[in-house]
Amino acid sequence: MVTRREFLAAGAAVAASAPYELGAQQSARTLPSVLFIVADDLGWGDLSCYGRPDYKTPVLDGLAARGTRLTQAYANSSTCSPTRVALITGRYQNRLPVGLYDPLPIGTPYGLPPEHPTLPGLLKKAGYATALVGKWHLGWPPSYGPLKSGYDEFFGQLGGGMTYFTHRAGPYLGPPTAPGLFDGEKRVDREGYATDLFTDRALDFIRRVESKPFFLSLHFNAPHWPWEGPQDGARAAAIREMAHYEGGSPRVYREMVQHMDTAIGRVLELLAAKGRANNTIVVFTSDNGGERYSYHWPLRGGKGYLWEGGIRVPAIISWPGTIPAGRVSRQLAMSMDWLPTRQQA
């Protein structure tokens, strides 16, 4: 049986250890790029390749067919921020104060310390262009933020939740009023559905870094509440509150997940058009289990619970020619494994 470290070392960890293992004679352009996609509150069974019975996700199903699909992958936590701490640091989240809290509202004294080593920071030192597009949720400027923790650029939401059309965040009870969309550390206004805005920015980033390897964290807010499908713009302004028990339907949830699937297809198509598909590691996973409209069968529980439904997540990794294609693995893995702690020479 392949061990956890042996398996993951063939994926994203290869890039993380690139400056130590690939040798000075190898040009930066030959290093594998990394596209790391994280869905928000997507349940273990919410992709058709994981058993969702009422809709299809053909893009991610195809990614799994070209790579390896893990059936026993786990989030480090059943909620958002702690898992993201583990993912970006490669450590148990409770080793840092920020990993003990969720949510992290504006004004909180906690955040990811800028001096702490991170996955994007290590790759940046190795010569990678780095960007986070989508959700951060690890602390607020001026003390914290993506630009202070290894990312060259950031476009997305700094907090935990945001409406999809008006791009407003908080309060969680009552009409959302605070601007939630940022470019760097500056609040910005944009028109459009959040999933599309994030995808467009990801495409723009890939087009601008043709001369060097990249690490792109594409962290969608879908399908996190408030549940708003891509066709629901006319109703978005009428949403009464951000609270997760308001609104939504199985139809809306399906549209949100399928639209994200289509958006990922746009990114993969650009990689192919640029001739970078075969030298890009693509990872897809979720930050924790799903909520109201998720499909967890046969698991018990969901987001916020430490039963299987709250922490087991989909995980797909593809790297043509290196990662086995069409493989289903029962190897145990968790969020922090994508940046394994390794003794360097």
C-alpha positions as CSV (number, residue, x, y, z in Angstrom):
1,M,0.0,0.0,0.0
2,V,1.2,3.5,-0.8
3,T,1.7,5.5,2.4
4,R,0.1,8.9,2.9
5,R,3.4,10.8,2.5
6,E,4.4,8.8,-0.5
7,F,1.1,9.5,-2.2
8,L,0.9,13.2,-1.4
9,A,4.6,13.8,-2.1
10,A,3.7,12.9,-5.7
11,G,1.2,15.8,-5.7
12,A,1.3,19.3,-4.3
13,A,4.1,18.5,-1.9
14,V,6.5,18.0,-4.8
15,A,6.1,21.6,-5.7
16,A,6.4,22.7,-2.1
17,S,9.8,21.0,-1.8
18,A,11.0,22.0,-5.3
19,P,13.9,24.2,-4.3
20,Y,15.4,21.4,-2.3
21,E,14.8,18.4,-4.6
22,L,14.9,19.5,-8.2
23,G,18.3,20.9,-8.6
24,A,19.6,24.3,-9.7
25,Q,20.0,23.2,-13.3
26,Q,16.2,22.8,-13.8
27,S,14.6,26.0,-15.1
28,A,11.7,27.5,-13.2
29,R,9.4,27.1,-16.2
30,T,9.6,23.3,-15.9
31,L,8.5,23.3,-12.3
32,P,4.9,22.1,-12.0
33,S,2.3,24.8,-11.4
34,V,-0.3,24.2,-8.7
35,L,-4.0,25.0,-9.0
36,F,-5.5,24.3,-5.6
37,I,-9.3,24.6,-5.6
38,V,-11.3,24.6,-2.4
39,A,-15.1,24.6,-2.3
40,D,-16.9,26.1,0.8
41,D,-19.3,23.8,2.7
42,L,-19.4,21.2,0.0
43,G,-20.4,17.8,1.4
44,W,-18.7,14.5,0.9
45,G,-21.3,13.2,-1.5
46,D,-22.1,16.5,-3.4
47,L,-20.3,15.5,-6.6
48,S,-21.7,12.9,-8.9
49,C,-18.5,11.0,-8.8
50,Y,-19.0,10.7,-5.0
51,G,-22.6,9.5,-5.3
52,R,-24.8,12.6,-5.7
53,P,-27.9,11.1,-7.2
54,D,-29.9,14.1,-8.4
55,Y,-27.5,16.1,-10.6
56,K,-24.2,15.7,-12.4
57,T,-20.8,17.4,-12.1
58,P,-19.1,16.4,-15.3
59,V,-16.0,18.6,-15.0
60,L,-14.9,17.4,-11.6
61,D,-16.0,13.8,-12.6
62,G,-13.6,14.2,-15.5
63,L,-10.8,15.5,-13.3
64,A,-11.2,12.4,-11.1
65,A,-11.1,10.2,-14.2
66,R,-7.8,11.8,-15.2
67,G,-6.4,11.6,-11.7
68,T,-7.0,10.0,-8.3
69,R,-10.1,10.3,-6.2
70,L,-9.7,9.9,-2.4
71,T,-12.6,8.3,-0.6
72,Q,-11.2,8.8,3.0
73,A,-10.1,12.4,2.9
74,Y,-10.8,14.6,5.9
75,A,-11.0,18.2,6.7
76,N,-9.0,19.2,9.8
77,S,-12.1,20.7,11.2
78,S,-15.8,20.7,10.8
79,T,-15.8,24.5,10.3
80,C,-14.1,26.9,8.0
81,S,-11.3,28.9,9.6
82,P,-9.6,26.0,11.5
83,T,-9.4,23.9,8.4
84,R,-7.9,26.8,6.4
85,V,-5.3,27.3,9.1
86,A,-4.3,23.7,8.8
87,L,-4.2,23.8,5.0
88,I,-2.0,26.9,4.7
89,T,0.4,26.0,7.5
90,G,0.6,22.2,7.3
91,R,0.0,22.0,11.1
92,Y,-2.8,21.1,13.5
93,Q,-4.9,24.2,13.7
94,N,-5.0,24.3,17.5
95,R,-1.3,25.1,17.5
96,L,-2.2,28.7,16.6
97,P,-4.8,30.9,18.4
98,V,-6.4,31.7,15.0
99,G,-7.2,28.0,14.6
100,L,-9.4,27.9,17.7
101,Y,-12.0,30.4,16.4
102,D,-14.7,30.5,13.8
103,P,-16.0,32.9,12.7
104,L,-13.4,35.7,12.7
105,P,-15.4,38.9,12.7
106,I,-14.0,42.3,11.8
107,G,-12.1,43.6,14.8
108,T,-11.1,40.2,16.1
109,P,-7.5,40.2,17.5
110,Y,-6.8,36.8,16.0
111,G,-5.4,36.0,12.6
112,L,-2.7,34.0,10.8
113,P,0.7,35.5,12.0
114,P,2.5,37.0,9.0
115,E,5.8,35.5,10.2
116,H,4.5,32.0,10.1
117,P,5.6,29.8,7.2
118,T,2.9,29.0,4.7
119,L,2.3,26.9,1.6
120,P,2.1,30.0,-0.7
121,G,5.1,31.6,1.1
122,L,7.3,28.5,0.6
123,L,6.4,28.3,-3.1
124,K,7.0,32.1,-3.5
125,K,10.5,31.6,-2.2
126,A,10.9,28.8,-4.8
127,G,10.2,31.3,-7.6
128,Y,6.4,30.8,-8.0
129,A,3.9,33.5,-8.7
130,T,1.2,33.1,-6.0
131,A,-2.4,34.3,-5.8
132,L,-5.4,33.7,-3.7
133,V,-8.7,34.2,-5.5
134,G,-11.8,33.7,-3.3
135,K,-12.1,33.2,0.4
136,W,-9.5,34.0,3.0
137,H,-11.1,34.0,6.5
138,L,-7.9,34.0,8.4
139,G,-7.8,37.4,9.9
140,W,-8.2,41.1,8.9
141,P,-5.9,43.9,7.8
142,P,-4.0,45.8,8.9
143,S,-2.4,43.0,11.0
144,Y,-3.3,40.0,8.9
145,G,-4.2,39.1,5.4
146,P,-3.3,37.1,2.3
147,L,-0.7,39.6,1.1
148,K,1.1,39.2,4.4
149,S,1.1,35.4,4.3
150,G,2.8,34.5,1.0
151,Y,0.4,35.6,-1.7
152,D,1.5,38.1,-4.3
153,E,-2.1,39.1,-5.0
154,F,-5.6,38.6,-3.6
155,F,-9.1,39.1,-4.9
156,G,-12.1,37.9,-3.0
157,Q,-13.6,38.0,0.4
158,L,-11.7,38.3,3.6
159,G,-14.5,37.2,5.9
160,G,-16.5,34.0,6.2
161,G,-19.7,34.7,4.3
162,M,-20.7,37.0,1.5
163,T,-23.8,37.5,-0.7
164,Y,-23.3,36.3,-4.3
165,F,-24.7,39.3,-6.2
166,T,-24.5,42.3,-3.9
167,H,-21.2,41.1,-2.3
168,R,-22.2,42.1,1.2
169,A,-21.2,40.5,4.4
170,G,-22.6,40.6,8.0
171,P,-24.2,41.0,10.3
172,Y,-25.3,37.3,10.3
173,L,-28.7,38.4,11.7
174,G,-30.3,41.1,9.7
175,P,-29.8,42.5,6.2
176,P,-26.2,42.2,5.1
177,T,-24.8,45.7,4.7
178,A,-20.9,45.6,5.0
179,P,-19.0,45.5,1.6
180,G,-17.4,42.1,1.4
181,L,-15.3,42.1,-1.8
182,F,-11.6,43.1,-1.8
183,D,-8.9,43.6,-4.2
184,G,-5.7,43.4,-2.2
185,E,-6.7,45.1,1.0
186,K,-9.0,47.6,-0.6
187,R,-12.8,47.2,-0.7
188,V,-14.1,47.2,-4.2
189,D,-17.5,47.1,-6.0
190,R,-18.0,44.7,-8.9
191,E,-21.1,43.5,-10.8
192,G,-21.7,39.8,-11.2
193,Y,-22.1,36.5,-9.6
194,A,-19.3,35.8,-7.1
195,T,-18.4,32.4,-8.7
196,D,-18.0,34.1,-12.1
197,L,-16.0,37.0,-10.6
198,F,-13.6,34.6,-9.0
199,T,-13.2,32.5,-12.1
200,D,-12.6,35.5,-14.3
201,R,-9.8,36.7,-11.9
202,A,-8.3,33.3,-11.9
203,L,-8.2,33.2,-15.7
204,D,-6.6,36.6,-15.7
205,F,-3.9,35.5,-13.3
206,I,-3.0,32.5,-15.4
207,R,-2.8,34.6,-18.5
208,R,-0.4,37.0,-16.8
209,V,2.1,34.4,-15.5
210,E,3.0,32.5,-18.6
211,S,6.7,32.9,-18.0
212,K,6.9,31.2,-14.5
213,P,5.3,28.5,-12.4
214,F,2.3,29.5,-10.3
215,F,0.5,28.6,-7.2
216,L,-3.2,29.6,-7.5
217,S,-5.5,29.1,-4.6
218,L,-9.0,29.3,-6.1
219,H,-11.2,29.2,-3.0
220,F,-14.8,29.5,-4.1
221,N,-17.4,30.6,-1.6
222,A,-19.9,28.3,-3.2
223,P,-22.0,26.5,-2.0
224,H,-21.8,28.4,1.3
225,W,-25.0,30.2,2.4
226,P,-26.7,32.5,1.6
227,W,-28.0,30.1,-1.1
228,E,-28.2,32.1,-4.3
229,G,-28.1,30.5,-7.7
230,P,-26.6,32.1,-10.8
231,Q,-30.1,32.9,-12.0
232,D,-31.3,34.4,-8.7
233,G,-30.0,38.0,-9.2
234,A,-33.4,39.6,-9.2
235,R,-34.2,38.1,-5.8
236,A,-30.8,38.6,-4.2
237,A,-31.5,42.1,-2.9
238,A,-34.6,40.8,-1.2
239,I,-32.8,38.3,1.0
240,R,-33.7,39.2,4.6
241,E,-30.6,38.0,6.4
242,M,-27.4,36.0,6.0
243,A,-28.4,33.4,8.5
244,H,-27.9,29.9,7.0
245,Y,-31.4,28.7,7.9
246,E,-33.0,31.3,5.6
247,G,-33.8,30.7,2.0
248,G,-32.4,28.2,-0.5
249,S,-33.8,25.1,-2.0
250,P,-32.5,21.8,-3.5
251,R,-32.8,23.5,-7.0
252,V,-30.7,26.5,-5.9
253,Y,-28.1,24.3,-4.3
254,R,-27.8,22.2,-7.4
255,E,-27.4,25.3,-9.6
256,M,-24.7,26.6,-7.3
257,V,-22.6,23.4,-7.3
258,Q,-23.1,22.9,-11.1
259,H,-22.1,26.5,-11.8
260,M,-18.9,26.0,-9.8
261,D,-18.3,22.8,-11.7
262,T,-18.7,24.7,-15.0
263,A,-16.4,27.5,-13.8
264,I,-13.7,25.1,-12.9
265,G,-14.0,23.7,-16.5
266,R,-13.2,27.2,-17.8
267,V,-10.0,27.3,-15.8
268,L,-9.0,23.8,-17.0
269,E,-9.7,24.7,-20.6
270,L,-7.4,27.7,-20.3
271,L,-4.6,25.6,-18.9
272,A,-5.0,23.2,-21.9
273,A,-5.1,26.1,-24.4
274,K,-1.9,27.5,-22.9
275,G,-0.2,24.1,-23.0
276,R,0.1,23.9,-19.2
277,A,-2.3,21.2,-18.4
278,N,0.2,18.4,-18.3
279,N,2.5,20.3,-16.0
280,T,-0.1,21.6,-13.5
281,I,-1.0,19.8,-10.4
282,V,-4.8,20.3,-9.8
283,V,-6.3,19.6,-6.4
284,F,-9.9,19.9,-5.5
285,T,-11.4,19.5,-2.0
286,S,-13.7,21.2,0.5
287,D,-13.1,22.9,3.8
288,N,-15.6,20.8,5.8
289,G,-18.9,18.9,5.5
290,G,-22.0,20.4,3.9
291,E,-25.1,21.9,5.4
292,R,-28.8,21.9,4.7
293,Y,-28.9,20.7,1.1
294,S,-25.8,18.5,1.1
295,Y,-25.8,14.8,0.4
296,H,-23.8,12.8,3.0
297,W,-25.2,9.3,2.6
298,P,-24.3,7.0,4.3
299,L,-22.5,9.3,6.7
300,R,-23.9,10.9,9.8
301,G,-23.9,14.7,10.6
302,G,-22.7,17.7,8.6
303,K,-20.9,21.0,9.1
304,G,-20.2,21.8,12.7
305,Y,-20.2,18.2,13.8
306,L,-17.3,15.8,14.3
307,W,-19.3,12.8,12.9
308,E,-18.1,11.7,9.5
309,G,-20.5,13.9,7.6
310,G,-18.9,17.0,9.2
311,I,-15.3,16.2,8.4
312,R,-15.1,13.8,5.5
313,V,-14.7,15.7,2.2
314,P,-14.2,15.0,-1.5
315,A,-10.6,15.2,-2.6
316,I,-9.3,14.8,-6.1
317,I,-5.7,15.2,-7.4
318,S,-4.6,15.2,-11.0
319,W,-1.2,15.5,-12.5
320,P,-1.0,13.8,-16.0
321,G,1.8,11.4,-16.3
322,T,2.7,11.4,-12.6
323,I,-0.5,10.8,-10.5
324,P,-2.2,7.6,-11.6
325,A,-5.3,8.2,-13.7
326,G,-8.7,6.6,-12.9
327,R,-7.6,5.5,-9.5
328,V,-9.8,5.4,-6.4
329,S,-7.8,5.5,-3.2
330,R,-8.8,4.6,0.3
331,Q,-5.7,6.2,1.7
332,L,-6.4,8.4,4.8
333,A,-5.5,12.0,4.3
334,M,-6.5,15.4,5.8
335,S,-6.2,19.1,5.0
336,M,-2.8,19.7,6.6
337,D,-1.2,16.8,4.6
338,W,-1.1,18.9,1.4
339,L,1.8,20.7,3.0
340,P,3.6,17.9,4.8
341,T,6.2,18.7,7.4
342,R,9.5,17.4,6.0
343,Q,13.1,17.5,7.2
344,Q,15.1,19.4,4.6
345,A,18.8,18.9,4.0
